[in-house]
Amino acid sequence: MRKLIKILEVNIDRLNMKQAVERVRELSTDHSQSSLVVTPNSEMLALAAEDRDLARILNSADLATADGIGVVIASKIMGEPLEERVAGFDLISSLFKELAAEDINFYFLGGKPGVVDRAVANLKNDYPELTISGYHHGYLDRENQQQVIAEINQKNIDLLLVGMGVPLQEKFLDNNLKKLNVGAAITVGGSFDVLAGEVERAPLWMQKAALEWFYRLLQEPSRFGRMLALPKFIYLVIKAKFFDSK
C-alpha cells in the first residue's frame, strides 16, 4: 500500500532514497504492465496547478518522488513532513550503482543529438557492468518516434529513462507508455546533460544547504524566469493550506 501526501492536488510518495530505489527495482522487473515513475519538483507542481493534463499524468504514476527541497518544505507546511528529498538525478545515480551488476537493462531517450551519446560513454566508463541496451536523442518526429518505440520493444527494456524536459517527457509517456514493453519508465529532465558533462551539479555542501537552485542560476542566468516558480509554488501551498481549505 502506497503512503502518499497530496501537494497542490498531486500525490507524492512518502519514501526515502533507499525505499525509492527498491520500489523502482520492483517495478522494473515486472513486465506485466509498463509502470511510470515521475520526479516532481516545485516548478513542476506549480505548472501542474495550472495544467490539469500534467496533474492527471503525475497522479497516474506508480511512483512520484519529491525532487527538490521546495517539495520537502511544502510537506512541512502541510503538516506531513517528508523524510528527505529524493531528487531524480540522485535516484538514477543510485540505480546505476545498485543495478550495475544485476540483469537489468536500460534505454536512454532524450537530450540533444550527441549529448545522450556522451552520457552513455561516461556511464560505461564509470560502471562497466551496467547494461545499456540502446539510446536515442529526444528530437523525435513521427517517423523516428515509431522507430524508437519499435527498437525499445524489440530489446525488452527493464528501465527506460526519458529526458525531454517538463511537460514534454510526461506527455510523451502518457501518449506512448501503453505501446512500450518496458518494466518502468522514469522521467529524468536534464539528467543526460549532467551525465554528459554539459552541466555541472552544485557542490555537495550547496545541495545539502538547499542552494542547488542558486548554483544552477549562476551557470544558466537564462533560468531566472523559471526560478520564480519556487516562491510562486510556496505561495500556492500556503494558500491551499490556510485559505482554500476554509
Sequence and secondary structure as in RCSB ss.txt:
>XXXX:A:sequence
MRKLIKILEVNIDRLNMKQAVERVRELSTDHSQSSLVVTPNSEMLALAAEDRDLARILNSADLATADGIGVVIAS
KIMGEPLEERVAGFDLISSLFKELAAEDINFYFLGGKPGVVDRAVANLKNDYPELTISGYHHGYLDRENQQQVIA
EINQKNIDLLLVGMGVPLQEKFLDNNLKKLNVGAAITVGGSFDVLAGEVERAPLWMQKAALEWFYRLLQEPSRFG
RMLALPKFIYLVIKAKFFDSK
>XXXX:A:secstr
   EEEETTEEEE   HHHHHHHHHHHHT TTS EEEE   HHHHHHHTT HHHHHHHHT SEE   SHHHHHHH
HHTT   S    HHHHHHHHHHHHTTSS EEEEEESSTTHHHHHHHHHHHH TT EEEEEE S   HHHHHHHHH
HHHHHT SEEEEES TTHHHHHHHHHGGG   SEEEE TTHHHHHTTSS    HHHHHTT HHHHHHHH GGGHH
HHTHHHHHHHHHHHIIIIIT 
